[in-house]
Amino acid sequence: MVSSPPPPAFAEASPPLASPLPSELPLPLGLPGTSPPSAPTPLPLSASSAAAASSGEGEGVSAPPASPPAEEGEAACAPPASPPAEEGEAACAPSASSPSEEGEASCAPSPRAASLAPPPLSKRAAKRAARHASYEERRPQRKAAKREAKKAAAAASREERRRAWEALSAEEQAARRLQAREAREGRGESAARRGAACGGVVIDCDFDALMSEREVSSLVQQLMYAYGANRRADAPVDLHLTSVSGRVAAGLAKINGFDSWRHKTPPLTPHEASYLQVFAPAELVYLSSEAEETLTALEPSAVYVIGGLVDHNRHRGLTHARATAAGVRTARLPIDEHLVMSQRRVLAVNHVFEILLLCANGTSWRDALMTAVPQRRGATVQPEETADGVSTSLA
């Protein structure tokens, strides 16, 4: 009988496996779509795993150690889903596939909303706007204070005149009455001369859209100066404003007493219509520095038009082009014939009106130009040639 050989040494019983991993540690799982590494690098065992592995005979295969637990506050490998935003909190990056919730604000504004938003004001512009608002807010108080001061001054003046009149003798009072009667008769003669001097003066205000706020305010001031000069003249002219609308009309309405100007003597008559609708084109003469014709004398039947444009020479030749297109006669003041100017020959509206007004009252062109043109323009009298050819200057 043949006995069977003893079993080989490698057939010995396998050592017991390590104790199962704690339930609280998650087993390492591979990420979806990736293949496990061919030779994973052994990681240090935890205390419990090392004790379990040492209990065997050292020949068995131990289970790979689990990843150490994350420290408190440490981020996990796979970040959890973001918590829902608090109430009223704007989502920084909303999903493109899902529409934003109702009332949810978007971090990036739309290009259209950004283009429609007004640009922020600079510090200087904000201060200027605040000063203007404060000035407009105090306007009623200033007007009331000026009105009261004017009433008080008028009352004091009346009282002073009354006392001066009572101090005069009977003969002196009779002489004063005679002087007043002669002055009234002289005003009547001035009115007759006024009708014979020219047919009137028109200031065309149809340039509101071409001027800034400051330029419109400057034009309104010039119109007020022109009206005051006409009131002080011995022989005032008929003064009209045409195409009065928009900001020019609003600026004139702010002048105290403007509504009564048309009822005073001499009146200032504003019109909303154009000068072409108020007057016949055949009797109009539009004053322009670009005109070829030079104005040598005022015509009794002519109505002279001044362009109410304050633009610092941005729209050069605009008034001349408009008048020419409308078939209106154009002319320029005889500035080059009588004055030598170191600056541009474009004058303010009230200066042009004062030149016409002085000429209507019998002043020569040279004296009218020297009186009305500001000294800051550096204007001097044009030298004249005598009979022997020698140039002389009257400056």
FIDREN-978977 format. One record per residue (C-alpha): residue in three letters; x, y, z; chain. Coordinates in Angstrom, 3 decimals. Example, Ala and Ser with C-alpha at 12.3 -4.5 7.8 and 13.67 -1.06 7.14 Angstrom:
<zamars>
ZAMAR; rest; x; y; z; kette
ZAMAR; ala; 12.300; -4.500; 7.800; A
ZAMAR; ser; 13.670; -1.060; 7.140; A
</zamars>
This chain:
<zamars>
ZAMAR; rest; x; y; z; kette
ZAMAR; met; 0.000; 0.000; 0.000; A
ZAMAR; val; 1.455; 3.345; -1.139; A
ZAMAR; ser; 1.056; 6.156; 1.301; A
ZAMAR; ser; 0.120; 9.609; 0.060; A
ZAMAR; pro; 2.808; 12.327; 0.234; A
ZAMAR; pro; 2.401; 15.044; 2.792; A
ZAMAR; pro; 0.668; 18.223; 1.599; A
ZAMAR; pro; 2.961; 21.066; 0.448; A
ZAMAR; ala; 3.829; 23.900; 2.766; A
ZAMAR; phe; 1.973; 26.477; 0.685; A
ZAMAR; ala; -1.283; 24.608; 1.249; A
ZAMAR; glu; -1.351; 25.728; 4.825; A
ZAMAR; ala; -4.350; 27.519; 5.990; A
ZAMAR; ser; -4.428; 31.173; 5.012; A
ZAMAR; pro; -4.032; 33.644; 7.835; A
ZAMAR; pro; -7.146; 35.345; 8.977; A
ZAMAR; leu; -8.016; 38.558; 7.165; A
ZAMAR; ala; -7.887; 41.860; 8.895; A
ZAMAR; ser; -10.881; 42.888; 10.828; A
ZAMAR; pro; -13.493; 44.779; 8.837; A
ZAMAR; leu; -13.035; 48.522; 8.522; A
ZAMAR; pro; -14.969; 50.748; 10.808; A
ZAMAR; ser; -18.413; 51.554; 9.554; A
ZAMAR; glu; -17.946; 55.257; 10.055; A
ZAMAR; leu; -15.152; 55.477; 7.416; A
ZAMAR; pro; -16.323; 55.590; 3.777; A
ZAMAR; leu; -14.786; 53.104; 1.405; A
ZAMAR; pro; -12.687; 54.734; -1.336; A
ZAMAR; leu; -14.580; 54.661; -4.565; A
ZAMAR; gly; -13.232; 55.520; -7.969; A
ZAMAR; leu; -14.655; 58.496; -9.735; A
ZAMAR; pro; -17.008; 57.627; -12.581; A
ZAMAR; gly; -15.378; 57.514; -15.973; A
ZAMAR; thr; -11.803; 56.973; -14.646; A
ZAMAR; ser; -9.819; 53.735; -14.375; A
ZAMAR; pro; -8.184; 52.728; -11.061; A
ZAMAR; pro; -4.411; 53.077; -10.902; A
ZAMAR; ser; -2.389; 49.969; -11.713; A
ZAMAR; ala; -0.165; 50.119; -8.641; A
ZAMAR; pro; -1.682; 52.239; -5.895; A
ZAMAR; thr; 0.794; 53.737; -3.522; A
ZAMAR; pro; 0.274; 52.325; -0.026; A
ZAMAR; leu; -0.926; 54.862; 2.446; A
ZAMAR; pro; -0.103; 54.782; 6.154; A
ZAMAR; leu; -2.544; 52.687; 8.087; A
ZAMAR; ser; -4.676; 54.050; 10.790; A
ZAMAR; ala; -4.180; 52.777; 14.328; A
ZAMAR; ser; -7.091; 50.338; 14.175; A
ZAMAR; ser; -6.095; 48.958; 10.774; A
ZAMAR; ala; -2.463; 48.460; 11.891; A
ZAMAR; ala; -3.574; 46.519; 14.971; A
ZAMAR; ala; -5.839; 44.320; 12.890; A
ZAMAR; ala; -3.099; 43.606; 10.369; A
ZAMAR; ser; -0.567; 42.706; 13.065; A
ZAMAR; ser; -2.897; 40.046; 14.504; A
ZAMAR; gly; -2.395; 37.843; 11.421; A
ZAMAR; glu; 0.724; 35.835; 10.529; A
ZAMAR; gly; 2.006; 38.524; 8.068; A
ZAMAR; glu; 1.488; 36.404; 4.944; A
ZAMAR; gly; -2.082; 37.430; 4.038; A
ZAMAR; val; -3.128; 40.326; 1.846; A
ZAMAR; ser; -4.443; 43.216; 3.847; A
ZAMAR; ala; -7.243; 45.427; 2.634; A
ZAMAR; pro; -6.198; 48.850; 1.403; A
ZAMAR; pro; -6.517; 51.430; 4.118; A
ZAMAR; ala; -9.311; 53.875; 4.026; A
ZAMAR; ser; -8.661; 57.552; 3.538; A
ZAMAR; pro; -8.183; 59.443; 6.780; A
ZAMAR; pro; -11.209; 61.345; 7.929; A
ZAMAR; ala; -11.279; 64.973; 6.834; A
ZAMAR; glu; -10.329; 67.454; 9.484; A
ZAMAR; glu; -13.007; 69.772; 10.769; A
ZAMAR; gly; -13.592; 72.481; 8.170; A
ZAMAR; glu; -11.551; 70.714; 5.453; A
ZAMAR; ala; -13.177; 70.536; 2.059; A
ZAMAR; ala; -14.083; 67.093; 0.722; A
ZAMAR; cys; -12.774; 65.834; -2.623; A
ZAMAR; ala; -16.200; 66.051; -4.210; A
ZAMAR; pro; -17.725; 69.380; -3.108; A
ZAMAR; pro; -21.278; 69.117; -1.922; A
ZAMAR; ala; -24.053; 70.916; -3.682; A
ZAMAR; ser; -24.191; 74.616; -2.958; A
ZAMAR; pro; -26.676; 75.522; -0.271; A
ZAMAR; pro; -29.706; 77.449; -1.424; A
ZAMAR; ala; -29.251; 81.218; -1.411; A
ZAMAR; glu; -30.693; 83.087; 1.501; A
ZAMAR; glu; -33.862; 85.088; 0.986; A
ZAMAR; gly; -33.081; 88.221; -1.003; A
ZAMAR; glu; -29.554; 87.073; -1.886; A
ZAMAR; ala; -28.583; 87.479; -5.527; A
ZAMAR; ala; -27.219; 84.449; -7.364; A
ZAMAR; cys; -23.687; 85.146; -8.545; A
ZAMAR; ala; -23.668; 82.710; -11.448; A
ZAMAR; pro; -27.124; 81.466; -12.415; A
ZAMAR; ser; -27.323; 78.366; -14.551; A
ZAMAR; ala; -27.657; 79.042; -18.238; A
ZAMAR; ser; -30.080; 76.152; -18.724; A
ZAMAR; ser; -32.491; 77.040; -15.951; A
ZAMAR; pro; -34.304; 80.373; -15.973; A
ZAMAR; ser; -33.711; 82.646; -13.006; A
ZAMAR; glu; -36.315; 82.696; -10.305; A
ZAMAR; glu; -38.835; 85.494; -10.181; A
ZAMAR; gly; -37.356; 88.530; -8.480; A
ZAMAR; glu; -33.820; 87.101; -8.530; A
ZAMAR; ala; -31.183; 89.710; -9.342; A
ZAMAR; ser; -28.480; 89.000; -11.882; A
ZAMAR; cys; -24.875; 89.860; -11.050; A
ZAMAR; ala; -23.993; 91.027; -14.568; A
ZAMAR; pro; -26.355; 93.772; -15.913; A
ZAMAR; ser; -27.553; 93.497; -19.445; A
ZAMAR; pro; -25.710; 95.610; -22.052; A
ZAMAR; arg; -28.904; 97.459; -22.934; A
ZAMAR; ala; -29.553; 98.453; -19.328; A
ZAMAR; ala; -25.952; 99.589; -18.983; A
ZAMAR; ser; -26.214; 101.754; -22.108; A
ZAMAR; leu; -29.454; 103.396; -20.948; A
ZAMAR; ala; -28.136; 104.241; -17.490; A
ZAMAR; pro; -27.089; 107.927; -17.187; A
ZAMAR; pro; -23.383; 108.502; -16.655; A
ZAMAR; pro; -22.446; 109.361; -13.089; A
ZAMAR; leu; -21.876; 113.021; -12.311; A
ZAMAR; ser; -18.446; 114.214; -11.382; A
ZAMAR; lys; -17.902; 115.896; -8.032; A
ZAMAR; arg; -17.763; 119.325; -9.640; A
ZAMAR; ala; -20.944; 118.712; -11.658; A
ZAMAR; ala; -22.752; 117.406; -8.570; A
ZAMAR; lys; -21.754; 120.498; -6.586; A
ZAMAR; arg; -22.847; 122.758; -9.429; A
ZAMAR; ala; -26.222; 120.989; -9.665; A
ZAMAR; ala; -26.697; 121.292; -5.901; A
ZAMAR; arg; -25.901; 125.016; -5.991; A
ZAMAR; his; -28.319; 125.553; -8.871; A
ZAMAR; ala; -31.082; 123.657; -7.042; A
ZAMAR; ser; -30.479; 125.712; -3.902; A
ZAMAR; tyr; -30.523; 128.912; -5.957; A
ZAMAR; glu; -33.823; 127.995; -7.608; A
ZAMAR; glu; -35.307; 127.027; -4.241; A
ZAMAR; arg; -34.557; 130.459; -2.794; A
ZAMAR; arg; -35.790; 132.356; -5.866; A
ZAMAR; pro; -39.270; 133.229; -4.439; A
ZAMAR; gln; -37.704; 134.612; -1.259; A
ZAMAR; arg; -35.284; 136.756; -3.258; A
ZAMAR; lys; -38.042; 138.106; -5.479; A
ZAMAR; ala; -40.167; 138.967; -2.452; A
ZAMAR; ala; -37.235; 140.718; -0.762; A
ZAMAR; lys; -36.455; 142.729; -3.915; A
ZAMAR; arg; -40.115; 143.680; -4.264; A
ZAMAR; glu; -40.290; 144.935; -0.700; A
ZAMAR; ala; -37.029; 146.849; -1.064; A
ZAMAR; lys; -38.295; 148.432; -4.286; A
ZAMAR; lys; -41.536; 149.490; -2.608; A
ZAMAR; ala; -39.651; 150.995; 0.309; A
ZAMAR; ala; -37.305; 152.905; -2.012; A
ZAMAR; ala; -40.239; 154.208; -4.069; A
ZAMAR; ala; -42.053; 155.368; -0.939; A
ZAMAR; ala; -38.940; 157.154; 0.307; A
ZAMAR; ser; -38.465; 158.816; -3.093; A
ZAMAR; arg; -42.071; 160.020; -3.182; A
ZAMAR; glu; -41.752; 161.469; 0.288; A
ZAMAR; glu; -38.544; 163.268; -0.664; A
ZAMAR; arg; -40.122; 164.743; -3.818; A
ZAMAR; arg; -43.162; 165.870; -1.857; A
ZAMAR; arg; -41.033; 167.713; 0.662; A
ZAMAR; ala; -38.965; 169.298; -2.111; A
ZAMAR; trp; -42.138; 170.421; -3.913; A
ZAMAR; glu; -43.586; 171.955; -0.788; A
ZAMAR; ala; -40.354; 173.861; -0.224; A
ZAMAR; leu; -40.688; 175.615; -3.629; A
ZAMAR; ser; -42.353; 178.959; -4.076; A
ZAMAR; ala; -45.432; 179.450; -6.242; A
ZAMAR; glu; -43.347; 180.848; -9.142; A
ZAMAR; glu; -40.962; 177.904; -9.021; A
ZAMAR; gln; -43.827; 175.421; -9.012; A
ZAMAR; ala; -45.342; 177.121; -12.091; A
ZAMAR; ala; -41.986; 176.902; -13.899; A
ZAMAR; arg; -41.734; 173.201; -13.095; A
ZAMAR; arg; -45.201; 172.573; -14.519; A
ZAMAR; leu; -44.223; 174.360; -17.736; A
ZAMAR; gln; -41.113; 172.210; -18.080; A
ZAMAR; ala; -43.172; 169.037; -17.650; A
ZAMAR; arg; -45.608; 170.146; -20.368; A
ZAMAR; glu; -42.769; 170.861; -22.792; A
ZAMAR; ala; -41.267; 167.455; -22.055; A
ZAMAR; arg; -44.538; 165.733; -22.937; A
ZAMAR; glu; -44.708; 167.630; -26.209; A
ZAMAR; gly; -41.123; 166.632; -26.957; A
ZAMAR; arg; -41.994; 162.982; -26.460; A
ZAMAR; gly; -44.732; 163.364; -29.024; A
ZAMAR; glu; -42.236; 164.755; -31.517; A
ZAMAR; ser; -39.894; 161.870; -30.722; A
ZAMAR; ala; -42.685; 159.443; -31.529; A
ZAMAR; ala; -43.139; 161.119; -34.893; A
ZAMAR; arg; -39.399; 160.916; -35.595; A
ZAMAR; arg; -39.445; 157.301; -34.504; A
ZAMAR; gly; -42.004; 156.440; -37.139; A
ZAMAR; ala; -39.899; 158.147; -39.810; A
ZAMAR; ala; -36.529; 156.630; -38.771; A
ZAMAR; cys; -37.224; 152.957; -39.525; A
ZAMAR; gly; -40.059; 150.515; -39.639; A
ZAMAR; gly; -38.923; 148.675; -36.502; A
ZAMAR; val; -36.409; 146.161; -35.211; A
ZAMAR; val; -37.008; 142.411; -34.895; A
ZAMAR; ile; -34.912; 139.968; -32.866; A
ZAMAR; asp; -35.213; 136.470; -34.331; A
ZAMAR; cys; -35.220; 133.916; -31.462; A
ZAMAR; asp; -35.534; 130.816; -33.640; A
ZAMAR; phe; -32.229; 129.302; -32.443; A
ZAMAR; asp; -33.218; 127.717; -29.137; A
ZAMAR; ala; -32.125; 124.198; -30.113; A
ZAMAR; leu; -28.630; 125.352; -31.115; A
ZAMAR; met; -27.688; 126.926; -27.781; A
ZAMAR; ser; -26.696; 125.561; -24.399; A
ZAMAR; glu; -28.391; 126.523; -21.146; A
ZAMAR; arg; -25.769; 129.153; -20.419; A
ZAMAR; glu; -26.072; 130.627; -23.914; A
ZAMAR; val; -29.863; 130.809; -23.615; A
ZAMAR; ser; -29.498; 132.642; -20.297; A
ZAMAR; ser; -27.049; 135.045; -21.939; A
ZAMAR; leu; -29.507; 135.722; -24.774; A
ZAMAR; val; -32.306; 136.462; -22.293; A
ZAMAR; gln; -30.036; 138.975; -20.524; A
ZAMAR; gln; -29.208; 140.642; -23.849; A
ZAMAR; leu; -32.907; 140.936; -24.696; A
ZAMAR; met; -33.511; 142.604; -21.341; A
ZAMAR; tyr; -30.662; 145.071; -21.975; A
ZAMAR; ala; -32.080; 145.905; -25.414; A
ZAMAR; tyr; -35.510; 146.604; -23.939; A
ZAMAR; gly; -33.984; 148.852; -21.257; A
ZAMAR; ala; -32.004; 150.831; -23.844; A
ZAMAR; asn; -35.152; 151.338; -25.906; A
ZAMAR; arg; -37.023; 152.607; -22.839; A
ZAMAR; arg; -34.314; 155.189; -22.111; A
ZAMAR; ala; -34.045; 156.462; -25.698; A
ZAMAR; asp; -35.474; 159.822; -26.725; A
ZAMAR; ala; -36.896; 158.268; -29.883; A
ZAMAR; pro; -37.537; 154.575; -29.193; A
ZAMAR; val; -38.202; 152.150; -32.022; A
ZAMAR; asp; -40.794; 149.422; -32.364; A
ZAMAR; leu; -39.146; 146.307; -30.915; A
ZAMAR; his; -40.443; 142.801; -31.660; A
ZAMAR; leu; -39.352; 139.314; -30.615; A
ZAMAR; thr; -40.294; 136.472; -32.960; A
ZAMAR; ser; -40.210; 132.657; -32.609; A
ZAMAR; val; -40.363; 132.988; -28.825; A
ZAMAR; ser; -40.746; 129.457; -27.445; A
ZAMAR; gly; -38.952; 126.779; -25.459; A
ZAMAR; arg; -36.197; 127.812; -23.093; A
ZAMAR; val; -36.114; 131.396; -24.353; A
ZAMAR; ala; -39.781; 131.848; -23.456; A
ZAMAR; ala; -39.202; 130.216; -20.069; A
ZAMAR; gly; -36.250; 132.520; -19.384; A
ZAMAR; leu; -38.222; 135.638; -20.327; A
ZAMAR; ala; -41.107; 134.532; -18.102; A
ZAMAR; lys; -38.748; 134.560; -15.111; A
ZAMAR; ile; -38.051; 138.289; -15.564; A
ZAMAR; asn; -40.102; 140.306; -13.132; A
ZAMAR; gly; -42.682; 142.343; -15.059; A
ZAMAR; phe; -42.073; 140.802; -18.482; A
ZAMAR; asp; -45.798; 140.290; -19.075; A
ZAMAR; ser; -46.344; 144.060; -18.831; A
ZAMAR; trp; -43.635; 144.993; -21.330; A
ZAMAR; arg; -46.021; 144.788; -24.277; A
ZAMAR; his; -48.384; 147.261; -22.604; A
ZAMAR; lys; -45.786; 149.905; -21.766; A
ZAMAR; thr; -44.532; 152.755; -23.922; A
ZAMAR; pro; -42.516; 151.888; -25.907; A
ZAMAR; pro; -43.746; 148.314; -25.990; A
ZAMAR; leu; -41.856; 145.104; -26.599; A
ZAMAR; thr; -44.065; 142.722; -28.555; A
ZAMAR; pro; -43.251; 138.985; -28.399; A
ZAMAR; his; -44.534; 136.630; -31.111; A
ZAMAR; glu; -44.546; 132.849; -31.232; A
ZAMAR; ala; -44.655; 132.986; -35.032; A
ZAMAR; ser; -41.651; 133.519; -37.289; A
ZAMAR; tyr; -40.673; 136.976; -38.523; A
ZAMAR; leu; -41.618; 135.802; -42.020; A
ZAMAR; gln; -45.213; 135.393; -40.818; A
ZAMAR; val; -45.394; 138.656; -38.862; A
ZAMAR; phe; -43.888; 140.955; -41.518; A
ZAMAR; ala; -43.820; 141.000; -45.296; A
ZAMAR; pro; -40.533; 139.593; -46.658; A
ZAMAR; ala; -40.148; 142.585; -48.985; A
ZAMAR; glu; -39.717; 145.038; -46.084; A
ZAMAR; leu; -37.248; 142.908; -44.102; A
ZAMAR; val; -33.476; 143.461; -43.920; A
ZAMAR; tyr; -31.574; 140.724; -42.069; A
ZAMAR; leu; -28.325; 141.988; -40.522; A
ZAMAR; ser; -25.405; 139.602; -40.996; A
ZAMAR; ser; -21.631; 140.049; -41.002; A
ZAMAR; glu; -21.409; 137.738; -44.057; A
ZAMAR; ala; -23.660; 139.956; -46.211; A
ZAMAR; glu; -22.175; 141.698; -49.244; A
ZAMAR; glu; -24.318; 144.828; -48.974; A
ZAMAR; thr; -23.198; 147.473; -46.461; A
ZAMAR; leu; -25.839; 149.394; -44.535; A
ZAMAR; thr; -25.280; 153.120; -45.110; A
ZAMAR; ala; -28.529; 154.622; -43.790; A
ZAMAR; leu; -31.715; 153.474; -42.095; A
ZAMAR; glu; -34.760; 153.291; -44.341; A
ZAMAR; pro; -38.122; 154.436; -42.940; A
ZAMAR; ser; -40.017; 151.503; -44.457; A
ZAMAR; ala; -37.487; 148.781; -43.614; A
ZAMAR; val; -37.758; 146.371; -40.685; A
ZAMAR; tyr; -34.304; 145.287; -39.512; A
ZAMAR; val; -33.860; 141.732; -38.212; A
ZAMAR; ile; -31.169; 140.747; -35.692; A
ZAMAR; gly; -30.347; 137.070; -35.222; A
ZAMAR; gly; -30.888; 136.077; -31.590; A
ZAMAR; leu; -28.075; 133.519; -31.548; A
ZAMAR; val; -25.371; 133.217; -28.884; A
ZAMAR; asp; -23.005; 130.511; -30.111; A
ZAMAR; his; -19.463; 131.943; -29.822; A
ZAMAR; asn; -19.113; 131.649; -33.594; A
ZAMAR; arg; -19.854; 127.886; -33.738; A
ZAMAR; his; -22.572; 128.319; -36.386; A
ZAMAR; arg; -20.881; 130.906; -38.538; A
ZAMAR; gly; -22.968; 132.085; -41.485; A
ZAMAR; leu; -26.158; 130.364; -40.297; A
ZAMAR; thr; -28.316; 133.501; -40.118; A
ZAMAR; his; -27.121; 134.644; -43.543; A
ZAMAR; ala; -27.867; 131.229; -45.052; A
ZAMAR; arg; -31.366; 131.138; -43.558; A
ZAMAR; ala; -32.216; 134.647; -44.725; A
ZAMAR; thr; -30.885; 133.979; -48.218; A
ZAMAR; ala; -32.852; 130.733; -48.465; A
ZAMAR; ala; -36.029; 132.596; -47.452; A
ZAMAR; gly; -35.429; 135.312; -50.055; A
ZAMAR; val; -34.841; 138.048; -47.460; A
ZAMAR; arg; -32.493; 140.926; -48.175; A
ZAMAR; thr; -29.285; 140.890; -46.098; A
ZAMAR; ala; -26.912; 143.688; -45.100; A
ZAMAR; arg; -24.039; 144.251; -42.693; A
ZAMAR; leu; -23.205; 147.129; -40.382; A
ZAMAR; pro; -20.499; 149.541; -41.666; A
ZAMAR; ile; -17.958; 148.424; -39.060; A
ZAMAR; asp; -14.965; 148.121; -41.402; A
ZAMAR; glu; -15.690; 151.542; -42.890; A
ZAMAR; his; -15.507; 153.348; -39.537; A
ZAMAR; leu; -13.633; 151.183; -37.003; A
ZAMAR; val; -10.472; 149.135; -36.734; A
ZAMAR; met; -11.098; 146.102; -34.520; A
ZAMAR; ser; -8.472; 143.729; -33.178; A
ZAMAR; gln; -11.049; 141.006; -32.522; A
ZAMAR; arg; -13.905; 139.395; -34.408; A
ZAMAR; arg; -16.667; 141.629; -35.752; A
ZAMAR; val; -19.578; 139.589; -34.375; A
ZAMAR; leu; -21.340; 141.703; -31.742; A
ZAMAR; ala; -23.860; 140.795; -29.076; A
ZAMAR; val; -27.563; 141.204; -29.767; A
ZAMAR; asn; -27.994; 144.211; -27.465; A
ZAMAR; his; -24.926; 145.947; -28.971; A
ZAMAR; val; -26.308; 145.640; -32.509; A
ZAMAR; phe; -29.669; 146.943; -31.308; A
ZAMAR; glu; -28.045; 149.924; -29.558; A
ZAMAR; ile; -26.219; 150.844; -32.786; A
ZAMAR; leu; -29.503; 150.867; -34.719; A
ZAMAR; leu; -31.210; 152.769; -31.897; A
ZAMAR; leu; -28.538; 155.481; -31.801; A
ZAMAR; cys; -28.688; 155.891; -35.577; A
ZAMAR; ala; -32.477; 156.143; -35.397; A
ZAMAR; asn; -32.008; 158.993; -32.905; A
ZAMAR; gly; -29.767; 160.944; -35.292; A
ZAMAR; thr; -26.312; 159.724; -34.220; A
ZAMAR; ser; -23.729; 159.117; -36.936; A
ZAMAR; trp; -22.542; 155.607; -37.699; A
ZAMAR; arg; -19.071; 156.318; -36.344; A
ZAMAR; asp; -20.289; 157.725; -33.041; A
ZAMAR; ala; -22.910; 154.995; -32.695; A
ZAMAR; leu; -20.321; 152.273; -33.260; A
ZAMAR; met; -17.823; 153.806; -30.832; A
ZAMAR; thr; -20.550; 154.190; -28.198; A
ZAMAR; ala; -22.082; 150.713; -28.470; A
ZAMAR; val; -19.023; 148.533; -29.151; A
ZAMAR; pro; -17.398; 147.529; -25.817; A
ZAMAR; gln; -13.933; 148.920; -25.122; A
ZAMAR; arg; -12.609; 145.402; -24.472; A
ZAMAR; arg; -12.886; 144.772; -28.213; A
ZAMAR; gly; -10.045; 147.230; -28.774; A
ZAMAR; ala; -11.939; 149.198; -31.444; A
ZAMAR; thr; -10.385; 152.405; -32.749; A
ZAMAR; val; -11.648; 154.947; -35.241; A
ZAMAR; gln; -10.734; 154.317; -38.866; A
ZAMAR; pro; -8.276; 157.017; -40.005; A
ZAMAR; glu; -9.562; 159.372; -42.687; A
ZAMAR; glu; -7.654; 160.768; -45.619; A
ZAMAR; thr; -7.622; 164.531; -46.035; A
ZAMAR; ala; -7.576; 166.383; -49.340; A
ZAMAR; asp; -3.764; 166.246; -49.488; A
ZAMAR; gly; -3.755; 162.467; -48.919; A
ZAMAR; val; -2.640; 162.553; -45.282; A
ZAMAR; ser; -4.328; 159.995; -43.020; A
ZAMAR; thr; -5.800; 161.342; -39.807; A
ZAMAR; ser; -7.485; 159.611; -36.898; A
ZAMAR; leu; -10.218; 161.033; -34.717; A
ZAMAR; ala; -9.596; 158.606; -31.866; A
</zamars>
